[in-house]
Amino acid sequence: MTKEESVKLMTDKMAKFVAYTGKKLPDDVIAKLAELGEKETSPLAKTLYQTMFRNQTLAVELNRPSCQDTGVLQFWVKCGTNFPLINELEALLKEAVVQATFAAPLRHNSVETFDEYNTKRNVGKGTPTVWWDIVPNDDHCEIYTYMAGGGCTLPGKAMVLMPGAGYEGVTKFVMDQMTSYGINACPPLLVGVGVATSVETAALLSKKALMRPLGSHNPNERAASMEKLLEDGINAIGLGPQGMGGNYSVMGVHIENTARHPSAIGVAVSVGCWSHRRGHVIFDKDLNATVTTHSGVQL
């Protein structure tokens, strides 16, 4: 296979996967929504969950996106230095987004800042966003796709706390956000929290936290404990599905962290809505694709 043929093959596979993730939620999200819907007690909350599943059924049957805001496409790329298309990867991901925009179709969500015109292709200066993790001496490429909507992930918030604020300050920051803009994101939410050394590192970690499988925990015992405390605290607010009241407001709270400067604590919050359109695919050096988030998908 020539390099050009390889690029086309991977582009077509990624375009198909991006379009698919806009219509079908990941297996873990569907399972969690079913669990929360079963545990809710109020008739309104149960009806809302039934409506969510009706939405999912129709999206698949009608072959249409499950939410009208298909977001800004964002990619986390964990790529081995020996992966054969590492040099072409960013360009082919952009082309895959263009293809998916017309094939899915996806809403046109890339507006050139200051010039104020919509490219109508979901590609513009810096969009889609691609974040890289490079793996030495490896020939695989691992890609997370994410549709970041205007009501959920994009209005995230980050700041740097003084050290005296402590981890109580981190908790207060998260809860303040959840009691203000959190309801804007169509609960039940997946809450990503980044704790690091600056606003940009914390913000990036809070987004990365949303890529983790539901039910996973931070490997640090204290951080995992804080995840549970925050989950219980946000549930106690009583937002419920679609913010209409209920016993469960979140699908989970995920914390990602790094070491920090001794005189500062960077903290950030990003949230995903109930329609958490995350996908994960792994390519080997021969461009065989393995999808881990959605069962039964062939690319």
N, C-alpha and C positions, 0 to 999 in steps of 0.2 A: 504494500500500500504506500502510495506517495505521501509526502508531507501534506500536500493540498487535500488529498482524500481523507487523511487522518483528521485534519482540522475540520473538514465538513462533517465527518462522522460525529465527532465530539460536540460540535456546535448543534447539530440536529438533535442529539440525545439530550443536551442541556435545555434546548428550547422546548422539547417535549416535556421534560421534567418540570421546568418552571411553569408551563401552562397547566400541568397536572396539579401541582401544589396549590394553585389558585382555586381549584375546584374540589379538592379532597383533602381533608385535614389528616394530620399524622395519626397513626394508630394509637399512640399514647394519649393524645389529646381527646380523641373520640372516647376512649375508655374512661378517662377522667371525667368528662362531661356526663357520661352515663352514670358513673358513681355518684357524682354530686346531685344529679337530677333525682336519683333514687333516694338519696338521704334528705332532700328538702321536704318540708312538711306542708308548706302553704300551697293552696291550689294554684295561685298565680305563678309562683316560682316553678312549679311542676309544668304548668302550661308553657312557660317560656322555654324550658328545656325541650319540651316536645316540639316547639316551633323551631328550635335550633336544629334538631335532628331532621325535621321536615325540610328545612333549608338545605341540609347536606344531601338528603335523598334527591331533591330536585336538581341541585347543582350537578350531580353525577348523571341523572337521567337526561337532563336537558343540555349537558355538556357546556355549562356556563360557570363563570366564577361565582363562588359562594358569597362574596361581598363585593359591592359595587366599587369600593376603594381597594384596588389591587396594589396600592402602595408604591413606594420606591423600592426597586429591587436592590437587595444587599447580599453580598456573598462573603462568607468566611472560607478562605482557601488554605488548606494545610497540604503543601505540595513538596514532594521529594525533589531533590536537586537533579535526580536522574530521570524524572518523568519526561517522556519524549516531547511533550507539547508545552513545557513550562514557559518557553519564550513567547508562545502564541496565545497563552491561556487568557490573559486579560482582554485581548481583542476579541477572541471567540466568545467569551462570556457576554460581551456587549452585543455582538451579532446575535447570540441566542436570545437575548432580551428583545431585540427588534423582531425576530421571528415570532417569539411567543406573543408579543404585543398584538400582532395581526391574526395569529392562529387561535389564540385563546377565546376571545380577545381580552386584552388588558386595558384598563383605563389609561389615558395619556396623562402621566403624572410627572413629567420632567419639564419644568419651566425654567428657562435661562434667567438667572438672577440679574436684576437691574435692566436687562433688555426686555424682560417681561413678555416673552413669547413661548408658547408651548411647542416643543419639538415634534410632538405627536408620534414619537417613536420610543419613548421611555429611556432615551439615551441623550445625555447632554454633557456639559462640563462637569466631570466628577461623578456622573451617574451612568450606570449603576455603581454603587460603592463596592470596592473590592478590598478586603483586608487579607493580609498574607501572613502565614506562618510557614517558614522554610524548614524542611527536614533534611539534614545531610545524609547522603549515601542511601537514598530511598527512591523507588521508582513508582510510587503510588501518588494519587492526587485525591484528596478528600475535600468535598465541597458542601458547605451548608448554604442553602438558599433561604431567603427570608423576604416576605412582602411587608415592608414597614409602612403602616397606614398613618394617615394624618391625625387620627384620633387616638392612636395607641402609642407606638414606640416613639414617634417623632417628637412629641412634646416632653421628652425626658428632661431631667434636671440634675445638675451637678454643682457642688461647691466644695471648698476646703474649710474644714473645721479646725479650730485651734485645739491643741492637745488636751486642754482642760475639759473640753466637751466630752471626751471619752467615748466609749461605745454607747453610752446612754444618748449622746448627741447624734450618733448614727441612727439609733432607733427613732429618736424624735424627728429627724430629717425625713426618714422613710414614712413615718406615720403622718407627718404634715402633708406630704405629697399625696398620700392615699386618701386623705380627707379633703383634698382640694381638687386636683385635676384627675385623680384616679377614676372617678365615676365617668369621665369623658370617654373611657376606652372600652366600653361594652363588657362589663364583668360577666362571668368570673375571669379574673385576670391572672396572667403569669407575671410575677414581679421579679425583675432582675435588679440586683443590688451590687454595685461595685465599691469596694473599699480598697483604697490605694494611697498614692502619695501626691496626686494632683488632680485637677478637674478632668484633664483629657484621659489619663490612665483609668480613673474611676469610671468615666463615662463609657469607655471602650469595654471595660469589664462588665458593666451592667448590661450592655447589649449582648456580649458573649454569653452571659449567664442564661439568656433566653434560648440559646441553642441547645442547652443541656436537656436530656430526656426528663420528662416528668417523673417524680419519685426519686430522682438522684439527689445526693447530698454532697455538700462541701466536704472534702477529706479531713479538714481540720475540725476536731470535735467541738471546739467553742463556736466556730462559724456555723456548724451544722445545728447547734443548739439555738443560735440566734435565728437561723432560718425558720425553725419551728416556732419560736416565740413570736416572730413577726407574722407568720402565717396565722397563728391563733389570734393575734391582735387585730389584724386586718379583717379576719372573718367576724370578729366581735363588733366591728363597725356596723355590720348588717346591710351592706350594699346589696348583696344578692344578685341574681342574674339580671343583666341589663339595668342594674341600679334600682330595681323596683322592690327591693327588700327580700331578705332571705338569710339563711343560716351560714351560707358559704359564699364568700366574695372572691376567693382566689383558687386557682388550680395548683398553686405552689409558690414558694419564695425561694429563689436561687441566689446565693451570694458567691461572687468570685472576688478574690483578693490577691494583692501582692504585698511585699514589704513596703514600709512607708518611712518618710522622713520623721525623726523623733519629735519635731515640733509642729506636725500637721497631720490631719487625717482627711484624705480626699474621699468623698462619698458621692454616689450618683444612683439614680433610679431610672430604669426603663421598664415599661410594661407592655405585655402583649395581650390583646383582647381574646375573647373566647374563640374567635376564628383565627387561631394562631397558625399561620400558614408558613410553617418551617419544613424544610426538606433536607435530607442528608444522603449523599451519594458518594461512593468510592470508585474511582477508576484505577485499573491496573495499567501496566505499561502497554498492553495490547488494546486498551480502551474498552475492555469489558467493564460494565457498570453494575455495581451492587447497591441497591437502595435499602437503607436500614430503617427509614421512618415510615414507609408505606408498604404494606404487604401486597404481594401479587403484581407489582409494577415491573414491566419489562421495557427497557430502553434500547 
